[in-house]
Amino acid sequence: MSVVEGYIQARNLAACLDLLAGVGETELDAGLLAAFGTGLEGTSPDHDRWTVHALGKLTAEAARVNIGAGLIAFRVEAPHGYTRAVSAVLRACGEYFLDGRPASAPDDLGPDL
């Protein structure tokens, strides 16, 4: 098993969990999504407080980074052969709003950019 770490945009949480569930060969259901959402309350990577959930073959840990920063830290334990896919998901969820724009792009650019 390997551990992949990264940060995602908080607004991408549901999409990121859905993608990670696909990599882990399972499906994300409403109960698990809700458990992640409520589990994030009181978490902090700085204080080593994480919410931990299984996503099929993966184990995902998540914690809010400084409330207001809009980021969630992730640590995902994955079997060998899954780490590149997990890295790609975390990178995409961290660098882009999953509407196709870079996360650094202003919200007022409109849907064409």
N, CA, C and O atoms as a MOPAC input file, in Angstrom:
PM7 MOZYME 1SCF
protein

 N      0.84600 1    -1.18200 1     0.00000 1
 C      0.00000 1     0.00000 1     0.00000 1
 C      0.88700 1     1.24000 1     0.00000 1
 O      1.95500 1     1.27500 1     0.61000 1
 N      0.40500 1     2.24200 1    -0.70100 1
 C      1.08700 1     3.52900 1    -0.76900 1
 C      0.12500 1     4.61200 1    -0.31500 1
 O     -1.09300 1     4.44800 1    -0.39500 1
 N      0.67700 1     5.71800 1     0.16300 1
 C     -0.13600 1     6.85800 1     0.57200 1
 C      0.10500 1     7.99900 1    -0.40300 1
 O      1.24700 1     8.37000 1    -0.67700 1
 N     -0.98500 1     8.54800 1    -0.92100 1
 C     -0.93700 1     9.69700 1    -1.81900 1
 C     -1.56500 1    10.86500 1    -1.07400 1
 O     -2.66200 1    10.74100 1    -0.52800 1
 N     -0.86900 1    12.00200 1    -1.05200 1
 C     -1.37000 1    13.17500 1    -0.34300 1
 C     -1.60200 1    14.31600 1    -1.31300 1
 O     -0.92000 1    14.42500 1    -2.33200 1
 N     -2.56500 1    15.16300 1    -0.99700 1
 C     -2.82600 1    16.33100 1    -1.82600 1
 C     -3.89300 1    17.20100 1    -1.19900 1
 O     -4.47900 1    16.86100 1    -0.17200 1
 N     -4.13000 1    18.33200 1    -1.84100 1
 C     -5.15400 1    19.27700 1    -1.41100 1
 C     -6.15500 1    19.43900 1    -2.54000 1
 O     -5.77500 1    19.49500 1    -3.70900 1
 N     -7.43000 1    19.51500 1    -2.19400 1
 C     -8.45600 1    19.73300 1    -3.20800 1
 C     -9.21300 1    21.01300 1    -2.87400 1
 O     -9.19600 1    21.47700 1    -1.73400 1
 N     -9.87400 1    21.57500 1    -3.87300 1
 C    -10.77600 1    22.69600 1    -3.66000 1
 C    -12.01200 1    22.15500 1    -2.94700 1
 O    -12.57500 1    21.14500 1    -3.36700 1
 N    -12.43500 1    22.81500 1    -1.87800 1
 C    -13.58000 1    22.33200 1    -1.10300 1
 C    -14.82700 1    22.18500 1    -1.97000 1
 O    -15.63100 1    21.28100 1    -1.74200 1
 N    -14.99600 1    23.05300 1    -2.95300 1
 C    -16.19000 1    22.97200 1    -3.80500 1
 C    -16.18200 1    21.71900 1    -4.68300 1
 O    -17.20700 1    21.36900 1    -5.26700 1
 N    -15.04000 1    21.04200 1    -4.78100 1
 C    -14.92900 1    19.81800 1    -5.57600 1
 C    -15.09900 1    18.55100 1    -4.74400 1
 O    -14.88700 1    17.45300 1    -5.25900 1
 N    -15.47700 1    18.67200 1    -3.47200 1
 C    -15.49500 1    17.50100 1    -2.59100 1
 C    -16.33800 1    16.35600 1    -3.15500 1
 O    -15.85100 1    15.23000 1    -3.25200 1
 N    -17.57200 1    16.61800 1    -3.52400 1
 C    -18.44500 1    15.53800 1    -4.00900 1
 C    -17.89400 1    14.91400 1    -5.28300 1
 O    -17.87700 1    13.69100 1    -5.42100 1
 N    -17.44400 1    15.75000 1    -6.21700 1
 C    -16.89900 1    15.22500 1    -7.47900 1
 C    -15.62700 1    14.42600 1    -7.23000 1
 O    -15.41800 1    13.37800 1    -7.84100 1
 N    -14.77600 1    14.92100 1    -6.33000 1
 C    -13.52200 1    14.22600 1    -6.02900 1
 C    -13.80000 1    12.87100 1    -5.37900 1
 O    -13.18100 1    11.87000 1    -5.73900 1
 N    -14.71900 1    12.84000 1    -4.43300 1
 C    -15.05800 1    11.57100 1    -3.78700 1
 C    -15.65100 1    10.58900 1    -4.79000 1
 O    -15.37800 1     9.39000 1    -4.72100 1
 N    -16.46000 1    11.09000 1    -5.72000 1
 C    -17.03200 1    10.22500 1    -6.74500 1
 C    -15.92900 1     9.64000 1    -7.62700 1
 O    -15.95600 1     8.45200 1    -7.95000 1
 N    -14.96100 1    10.46800 1    -8.01800 1
 C    -13.84200 1     9.98000 1    -8.83300 1
 C    -12.98400 1     8.98200 1    -8.05800 1
 O    -12.58900 1     7.94900 1    -8.59800 1
 N    -12.69500 1     9.29300 1    -6.78500 1
 C    -11.90400 1     8.36600 1    -5.97200 1
 C    -12.64100 1     7.04300 1    -5.77300 1
 O    -12.02400 1     5.97900 1    -5.79100 1
 N    -13.94900 1     7.10700 1    -5.58400 1
 C    -14.72800 1     5.86900 1    -5.45300 1
 C    -14.60300 1     5.03300 1    -6.72000 1
 O    -14.49000 1     3.81000 1    -6.64700 1
 N    -14.62100 1     5.68000 1    -7.87300 1
 C    -14.44500 1     4.95800 1    -9.13400 1
 C    -13.09200 1     4.29400 1    -9.22500 1
 O    -12.98300 1     3.15100 1    -9.66800 1
 N    -12.05200 1     5.01000 1    -8.80500 1
 C    -10.70500 1     4.42300 1    -8.79000 1
 C    -10.67000 1     3.23600 1    -7.83500 1
 O    -10.04800 1     2.21500 1    -8.12900 1
 N    -11.34100 1     3.37100 1    -6.68900 1
 C    -11.37100 1     2.30200 1    -5.69300 1
 C    -12.33800 1     1.18300 1    -6.02600 1
 O    -12.52100 1     0.25900 1    -5.23400 1
 N    -12.95600 1     1.26200 1    -7.19200 1
 C    -13.86300 1     0.23200 1    -7.69800 1
 C    -15.10200 1     0.06100 1    -6.82900 1
 O    -15.51100 1    -1.05400 1    -6.50500 1
 N    -15.69200 1     1.21000 1    -6.45800 1
 C    -16.94800 1     1.21100 1    -5.71900 1
 C    -17.76100 1     2.40100 1    -6.18800 1
 O    -17.33500 1     3.12900 1    -7.08500 1
 N    -18.91800 1     2.60500 1    -5.59600 1
 C    -19.75800 1     3.74500 1    -5.93200 1
 C    -19.96200 1     4.60000 1    -4.69600 1
 O    -20.09700 1     4.09100 1    -3.58300 1
 N    -19.98200 1     5.90000 1    -4.90600 1
 C    -20.25200 1     6.84200 1    -3.83000 1
 C    -21.75900 1     6.95100 1    -3.65700 1
 O    -22.48000 1     7.22300 1    -4.61700 1
 N    -22.23300 1     6.74200 1    -2.44200 1
 C    -23.66400 1     6.91500 1    -2.19400 1
 C    -23.87500 1     8.14200 1    -1.31100 1
 O    -22.92100 1     8.70500 1    -0.77400 1
 N    -25.11900 1     8.54100 1    -1.17000 1
 C    -25.45000 1     9.75100 1    -0.41900 1
 C    -25.01400 1     9.64600 1     1.04100 1
 O    -24.59500 1    10.64100 1     1.63400 1
 N    -25.10700 1     8.46300 1     1.61900 1
 C    -24.71000 1     8.27800 1     3.01100 1
 C    -23.22800 1     8.50900 1     3.23200 1
 O    -22.83100 1     9.15300 1     4.20400 1
 N    -22.41500 1     7.98600 1     2.33700 1
 C    -20.97100 1     8.16800 1     2.46400 1
 C    -20.59000 1     9.61900 1     2.22100 1
 O    -19.72400 1    10.15400 1     2.91200 1
 N    -21.22500 1    10.26100 1     1.24900 1
 C    -20.96000 1    11.67400 1     0.98700 1
 C    -21.31900 1    12.51400 1     2.20800 1
 O    -20.56800 1    13.41300 1     2.58600 1
 N    -22.45100 1    12.22700 1     2.81900 1
 C    -22.86200 1    12.94800 1     4.02400 1
 C    -21.89500 1    12.68700 1     5.17500 1
 O    -21.57800 1    13.60000 1     5.93800 1
 N    -21.42500 1    11.44900 1     5.30200 1
 C    -20.47100 1    11.11600 1     6.36700 1
 C    -19.17500 1    11.89800 1     6.20000 1
 O    -18.61000 1    12.37700 1     7.18300 1
 N    -18.70300 1    12.03100 1     4.97300 1
 C    -17.50700 1    12.83600 1     4.73000 1
 C    -17.76700 1    14.28700 1     5.09600 1
 O    -16.95800 1    14.91500 1     5.77900 1
 N    -18.89700 1    14.82200 1     4.64100 1
 C    -19.21100 1    16.22800 1     4.89600 1
 C    -19.29000 1    16.55800 1     6.37400 1
 O    -18.68000 1    17.52600 1     6.82800 1
 N    -20.04200 1    15.75900 1     7.13400 1
 C    -20.15400 1    16.01600 1     8.57000 1
 C    -18.87500 1    15.62900 1     9.29800 1
 O    -18.54000 1    16.22200 1    10.32400 1
 N    -18.16300 1    14.64400 1     8.77700 1
 C    -16.91300 1    14.21900 1     9.40400 1
 C    -15.82000 1    15.26500 1     9.34000 1
 O    -14.88300 1    15.23200 1    10.13800 1
 N    -15.92800 1    16.19800 1     8.39700 1
 C    -14.90900 1    17.24300 1     8.27000 1
 C    -14.96100 1    18.26400 1     9.40000 1
 O    -13.98000 1    18.96400 1     9.65100 1
 N    -16.10800 1    18.35200 1    10.08500 1
 C    -16.22900 1    19.30100 1    11.18800 1
 C    -15.22400 1    18.95100 1    12.28100 1
 O    -15.18100 1    17.81800 1    12.76100 1
 N    -14.42500 1    19.93000 1    12.66300 1
 C    -13.44800 1    19.73100 1    13.72800 1
 C    -12.15200 1    19.07500 1    13.29400 1
 O    -11.29800 1    18.78800 1    14.13300 1
 N    -11.98700 1    18.83200 1    12.00100 1
 C    -10.74400 1    18.21800 1    11.52300 1
 C     -9.67800 1    19.28100 1    11.29600 1
 O     -9.99000 1    20.45600 1    11.09700 1
 N     -8.44500 1    18.86500 1    11.32700 1
 C     -7.32300 1    19.77100 1    11.08000 1
 C     -6.07700 1    18.94900 1    10.78300 1
 O     -5.65800 1    18.14000 1    11.61200 1
 N     -5.47500 1    19.14700 1     9.60500 1
 C     -4.23500 1    18.42000 1     9.33800 1
 C     -3.10400 1    18.87300 1    10.25700 1
 O     -2.19400 1    18.10000 1    10.55700 1
 N     -3.16300 1    20.13300 1    10.70600 1
 C     -2.12800 1    20.65000 1    11.60400 1
 C     -2.16900 1    19.98200 1    12.97300 1
 O     -1.14300 1    19.86500 1    13.64400 1
 N     -3.35800 1    19.54300 1    13.38500 1
 C     -3.52000 1    18.87300 1    14.68200 1
 C     -3.73700 1    17.37100 1    14.52000 1
 O     -4.12000 1    16.68900 1    15.47000 1
 N     -3.49100 1    16.86200 1    13.32300 1
 C     -3.61000 1    15.44000 1    12.99900 1
 C     -4.99100 1    14.87800 1    13.35100 1
 O     -5.10800 1    13.77400 1    13.88300 1
 N     -6.04100 1    15.66700 1    13.04200 1
 C     -7.43000 1    15.22000 1    13.21600 1
 C     -8.04400 1    15.08200 1    11.82800 1
 O     -8.23400 1    16.07300 1    11.12300 1
 N     -8.35000 1    13.86000 1    11.44400 1
 C     -8.83900 1    13.53600 1    10.10700 1
 C    -10.13300 1    12.75100 1    10.20100 1
 O    -10.37600 1    12.07000 1    11.19700 1
 N    -10.96500 1    12.83800 1     9.17500 1
 C    -12.09600 1    11.92800 1     9.02600 1
 C    -11.63500 1    10.83000 1     8.07000 1
 O    -11.03200 1    11.12200 1     7.03800 1
 N    -11.91100 1     9.58600 1     8.40000 1
 C    -11.38500 1     8.44500 1     7.64200 1
 C    -12.54700 1     7.58000 1     7.15400 1
 O    -13.43400 1     7.20800 1     7.92200 1
 N    -12.51700 1     7.27200 1     5.85300 1
 C    -13.58000 1     6.45200 1     5.26300 1
 C    -13.00300 1     5.55000 1     4.18600 1
 O    -12.04800 1     5.91500 1     3.50100 1
 N    -13.58700 1     4.37400 1     4.04200 1
 C    -13.19800 1     3.44900 1     2.97500 1
 C    -13.94200 1     3.81500 1     1.69900 1
 O    -15.13400 1     4.12200 1     1.71700 1
 N    -13.20900 1     3.77600 1     0.59300 1
 C    -13.78500 1     3.97100 1    -0.74000 1
 C    -13.37300 1     2.77400 1    -1.58500 1
 O    -12.47900 1     2.87000 1    -2.42500 1
 N    -14.02700 1     1.65800 1    -1.35500 1
 C    -13.65900 1     0.43500 1    -2.06600 1
 C    -12.27300 1    -0.01900 1    -1.65100 1
 O    -12.03100 1    -0.29300 1    -0.47600 1
 N    -11.35900 1    -0.09800 1    -2.61200 1
 C     -9.99300 1    -0.54600 1    -2.33500 1
 C     -9.12500 1     0.55400 1    -1.74200 1
 O     -7.96600 1     0.31100 1    -1.40500 1
 N     -9.67100 1     1.76700 1    -1.60900 1
 C     -8.92400 1     2.90300 1    -1.07700 1
 C     -9.39900 1     3.23500 1     0.33200 1
 O    -10.54100 1     2.95300 1     0.69200 1
 N     -8.51900 1     3.83500 1     1.12500 1
 C     -8.89800 1     4.42800 1     2.39700 1
 C     -8.54400 1     5.89700 1     2.31000 1
 O     -7.37900 1     6.25300 1     2.13400 1
 N     -9.55500 1     6.75600 1     2.43300 1
 C     -9.35000 1     8.19600 1     2.27900 1
 C     -9.49200 1     8.89400 1     3.62000 1
 O    -10.44300 1     8.65800 1     4.36500 1
 N     -8.52700 1     9.75800 1     3.91400 1
 C     -8.56200 1    10.60700 1     5.09700 1
 C     -8.65000 1    12.04000 1     4.60400 1
 O     -7.97300 1    12.41300 1     3.64600 1
 N     -9.48800 1    12.85000 1     5.25700 1
 C     -9.66100 1    14.23700 1     4.83400 1
 C     -9.71800 1    15.14300 1     6.05200 1
 O    -10.17700 1    14.74300 1     7.12200 1
 N     -9.23800 1    16.38400 1     5.87100 1
 C     -9.27400 1    17.38600 1     6.93400 1
 C     -9.33300 1    18.77200 1     6.30800 1
 O     -8.68600 1    19.03900 1     5.29500 1
 N    -10.12200 1    19.65100 1     6.92600 1
 C    -10.20700 1    21.03800 1     6.44400 1
 C     -8.91300 1    21.77700 1     6.74300 1
 O     -8.31900 1    21.63200 1     7.81100 1
 N     -8.49600 1    22.57400 1     5.76700 1
 C     -7.31800 1    23.42500 1     5.93500 1
 C     -7.81900 1    24.82100 1     6.24900 1
 O     -8.57000 1    25.39100 1     5.45800 1
 N     -7.42500 1    25.38900 1     7.38100 1
 C     -7.78500 1    26.75600 1     7.75400 1
 C     -9.12400 1    27.18300 1     7.17800 1
 O     -9.20600 1    27.57800 1     6.01500 1
 N    -10.15500 1    27.10700 1     7.97500 1
 C    -11.50200 1    27.45900 1     7.51600 1
 C    -11.43200 1    28.79000 1     6.77300 1
 O    -10.81400 1    29.74200 1     7.24900 1
 N    -12.04900 1    28.84700 1     5.63800 1
 C    -12.02700 1    30.05100 1     4.80900 1
 C    -11.03400 1    29.95600 1     3.66900 1
 O    -11.12400 1    30.71700 1     2.70500 1
 N    -10.07600 1    29.02400 1     3.76200 1
 C     -9.09200 1    28.86000 1     2.68800 1
 C     -9.69800 1    28.12300 1     1.50300 1
 O     -9.18400 1    28.21500 1     0.38800 1
 N    -10.77700 1    27.39800 1     1.73000 1
 C    -11.43700 1    26.67600 1     0.65000 1
 C    -10.71100 1    25.42100 1     0.21200 1
 O    -10.92000 1    24.94300 1    -0.90300 1
 N     -9.85200 1    24.87500 1     1.07900 1
 C     -9.08900 1    23.67800 1     0.73200 1
 C     -9.37100 1    22.54800 1     1.71300 1
 O     -9.67600 1    22.77600 1     2.88400 1
 N     -9.26100 1    21.33900 1     1.21200 1
 C     -9.36300 1    20.14100 1     2.04200 1
 C     -8.13000 1    19.29800 1     1.77100 1
 O     -7.81300 1    18.99700 1     0.62000 1
 N     -7.43300 1    18.91600 1     2.83900 1
 C     -6.26100 1    18.04200 1     2.71100 1
 C     -6.74400 1    16.59900 1     2.62400 1
 O     -7.67400 1    16.19600 1     3.32200 1
 N     -6.09900 1    15.83300 1     1.76000 1
 C     -6.43300 1    14.41500 1     1.59700 1
 C     -5.18600 1    13.57200 1     1.75600 1
 O     -4.10100 1    13.95300 1     1.31600 1
 N     -5.35300 1    12.41200 1     2.39500 1
 C     -4.35800 1    11.33800 1     2.39000 1
 C     -5.12000 1    10.09400 1     1.96600 1
 O     -6.10700 1     9.71600 1     2.59800 1
 N     -4.66600 1     9.46800 1     0.90700 1
 C     -5.37000 1     8.29900 1     0.38700 1
 C     -4.41400 1     7.11800 1     0.36600 1
 O     -3.36700 1     7.16900 1    -0.28000 1
 N     -4.77500 1     6.05800 1     1.07200 1
 C     -4.00000 1     4.82100 1     1.04900 1
 C     -4.54800 1     3.95900 1    -0.08100 1
 O     -5.73700 1     3.64500 1    -0.13100 1
 N     -3.64800 1     3.58500 1    -0.98400 1
 C     -4.06700 1     2.85600 1    -2.18300 1
 C     -3.13500 1     1.68500 1    -2.44200 1
 O     -1.93900 1     1.77100 1    -2.16500 1
 N     -3.67400 1     0.58800 1    -2.97400 1
 C     -2.81200 1    -0.53200 1    -3.36800 1
 C     -1.88800 1    -0.10800 1    -4.50600 1
 O     -2.18600 1     0.82100 1    -5.25600 1
 N     -0.77200 1    -0.80200 1    -4.61800 1
 C      0.13500 1    -0.53700 1    -5.73300 1
 C     -0.63900 1    -0.70600 1    -7.02800 1
 O     -1.47000 1    -1.60700 1    -7.14300 1
 N     -0.37700 1     0.13200 1    -7.97900 1
 C     -1.10000 1     0.10400 1    -9.23700 1
 C     -2.26200 1     1.08700 1    -9.27600 1
 O     -2.81600 1     1.34300 1   -10.34500 1
 N     -2.63700 1     1.63600 1    -8.13700 1
 C     -3.73000 1     2.60300 1    -8.06800 1
 C     -3.22200 1     4.01600 1    -7.78200 1
 O     -3.97600 1     4.98000 1    -7.91300 1
 N     -1.96700 1     4.14800 1    -7.39800 1
 C     -1.47400 1     5.44000 1    -6.92000 1
 C     -1.45100 1     6.51200 1    -8.00600 1
 O     -1.73500 1     7.67400 1    -7.71500 1
 N     -1.12700 1     6.16300 1    -9.22900 1
 C     -1.10300 1     7.17400 1   -10.29300 1
 C     -2.50000 1     7.72100 1   -10.54700 1
 O     -2.66300 1     8.92200 1   -10.76100 1
 N     -3.49700 1     6.86500 1   -10.52700 1
 C     -4.87500 1     7.32100 1   -10.73100 1
 C     -5.32300 1     8.21300 1    -9.57400 1
 O     -5.96900 1     9.23700 1    -9.79600 1
 N     -4.98300 1     7.83000 1    -8.34400 1
 C     -5.33400 1     8.64600 1    -7.18000 1
 C     -4.63700 1    10.00000 1    -7.27000 1
 O     -5.25800 1    11.03000 1    -7.00700 1
 N     -3.36800 1    10.01300 1    -7.63400 1
 C     -2.63200 1    11.27400 1    -7.79200 1
 C     -3.29300 1    12.17000 1    -8.82700 1
 O     -3.41400 1    13.37700 1    -8.61900 1
 N     -3.72200 1    11.58800 1    -9.93700 1
 C     -4.36900 1    12.36500 1   -10.99900 1
 C     -5.68200 1    12.97000 1   -10.51000 1
 O     -5.98200 1    14.12500 1   -10.81100 1
 N     -6.46100 1    12.20400 1    -9.76300 1
 C     -7.72800 1    12.71400 1    -9.23400 1
 C     -7.47000 1    13.86500 1    -8.27200 1
 O     -8.09900 1    14.91800 1    -8.38900 1
 N     -6.55600 1    13.68300 1    -7.32200 1
 C     -6.28500 1    14.74500 1    -6.35300 1
 C     -5.74700 1    15.99400 1    -7.03900 1
 O     -6.10100 1    17.11200 1    -6.66400 1
 N     -4.90000 1    15.81000 1    -8.03600 1
 C     -4.35800 1    16.97000 1    -8.75600 1
 C     -5.47200 1    17.71500 1    -9.48800 1
 O     -5.55400 1    18.94100 1    -9.40800 1
 N     -6.31900 1    16.99100 1   -10.19200 1
 C     -7.41900 1    17.63300 1   -10.92000 1
 C     -8.36400 1    18.36000 1    -9.96500 1
 O     -8.80300 1    19.47400 1   -10.25000 1
 N     -8.67400 1    17.73300 1    -8.83800 1
 C     -9.59500 1    18.33600 1    -7.87300 1
 C     -8.96100 1    19.50600 1    -7.13100 1
 O     -9.67200 1    20.34500 1    -6.57800 1
 N     -7.65300 1    19.57100 1    -7.11500 1
 C     -6.96200 1    20.67400 1    -6.46500 1
 C     -6.68900 1    21.84200 1    -7.38400 1
 O     -6.71800 1    22.99500 1    -6.95400 1
 N     -6.42300 1    21.55700 1    -8.64700 1
 C     -6.03200 1    22.61300 1    -9.57700 1
 C     -7.18400 1    23.19100 1   -10.37500 1
 O     -7.06100 1    24.28600 1   -10.92200 1
 N     -8.29800 1    22.48500 1   -10.45500 1
 C     -9.41100 1    22.93700 1   -11.28300 1
 C    -10.70700 1    22.89300 1   -10.50900 1
 O    -10.91500 1    22.02400 1    -9.66300 1
 N    -11.58600 1    23.85100 1   -10.81100 1
 C    -12.97100 1    23.68900 1   -10.43200 1
 C    -13.49100 1    22.75000 1   -11.49900 1
 O    -13.19700 1    22.96100 1   -12.67600 1
 N    -14.21000 1    21.77600 1   -11.16600 1
 C    -14.52600 1    20.74000 1   -12.13000 1
 C    -15.55400 1    21.15600 1   -13.17500 1
 O    -16.29200 1    20.33200 1   -13.71400 1
 N    -15.57900 1    22.46700 1   -13.44600 1
 C    -16.31400 1    22.98000 1   -14.59800 1
 C    -15.33400 1    23.26800 1   -15.72900 1
 O    -15.72300 1    23.81100 1   -16.76400 1
 N    -14.05000 1    22.90300 1   -15.53700 1
 C    -13.05300 1    23.01500 1   -16.59700 1
 C    -12.13400 1    24.21100 1   -16.50400 1
 O    -11.19500 1    24.32100 1   -17.29300 1
 N    -12.37500 1    25.11800 1   -15.55800 1
 C    -11.50800 1    26.29100 1   -15.43400 1
 C    -10.45400 1    26.05100 1   -14.36400 1
 O    -10.70500 1    25.32300 1   -13.40400 1
 N     -9.27700 1    26.65400 1   -14.51600 1
 C     -8.28100 1    26.57000 1   -13.44700 1
 C     -8.85000 1    27.16200 1   -12.16200 1
 O     -9.63400 1    28.10900 1   -12.20900 1
 N     -8.46500 1    26.61600 1   -11.03300 1
 C     -8.95800 1    27.10000 1    -9.74500 1
 C     -8.58400 1    28.55200 1    -9.51100 1
 O     -9.26800 1    29.24500 1    -8.75800 1
 N     -7.51500 1    29.03200 1   -10.13900 1
 C     -7.08200 1    30.41200 1    -9.96200 1
 C     -7.88000 1    31.38700 1   -10.81500 1
 O     -7.71400 1    32.59700 1   -10.66800 1
 N     -8.74600 1    30.89400 1   -11.71100 1
 C     -9.52700 1    31.76900 1   -12.58600 1
 C    -10.63000 1    32.45100 1   -11.78900 1
 O    -11.28000 1    31.81400 1   -10.95900 1
 N    -10.84700 1    33.74700 1   -12.03600 1
 C    -11.94400 1    34.44000 1   -11.34900 1
 C    -13.29100 1    33.83800 1   -11.73000 1
 O    -13.45700 1    33.32200 1   -12.83500 1
 N    -14.24900 1    33.90600 1   -10.81100 1
 C    -15.57600 1    33.34500 1   -11.06200 1
 C    -16.37200 1    34.13200 1   -12.09100 1
 O    -17.33700 1    33.60900 1   -12.64800 1
 N    -15.99000 1    35.38200 1   -12.35700 1
 C    -16.79000 1    36.22400 1   -13.24200 1
 C    -16.37900 1    36.14200 1   -14.71000 1
 O    -16.78700 1    36.99600 1   -15.49700 1
 N    -15.59400 1    35.15300 1   -15.10400 1
 C    -15.15900 1    35.04700 1   -16.48900 1
 C    -16.24200 1    34.49900 1   -17.40300 1
 O    -16.14300 1    34.64100 1   -18.62200 1
 N    -17.24000 1    33.89400 1   -16.86200 1
 C    -18.31300 1    33.34900 1   -17.68800 1
 C    -18.05000 1    31.91800 1   -18.09200 1
 O    -16.94100 1    31.41400 1   -17.91700 1
 N    -19.06400 1    31.25500 1   -18.63300 1
 C    -18.95300 1    29.82500 1   -18.93600 1
 C    -18.09500 1    29.49400 1   -20.14900 1
 O    -17.73200 1    28.33200 1   -20.33400 1
 N    -17.75700 1    30.48500 1   -20.98900 1
 C    -17.01200 1    30.19900 1   -22.21300 1
 C    -15.51700 1    30.03400 1   -22.00000 1
 O    -14.81700 1    29.58300 1   -22.90700 1
 N    -15.01100 1    30.38600 1   -20.82700 1
 C    -13.56100 1    30.29900 1   -20.59500 1
 C    -13.19700 1    29.08500 1   -19.80400 1
 O    -12.02000 1    28.86200 1   -19.52100 1

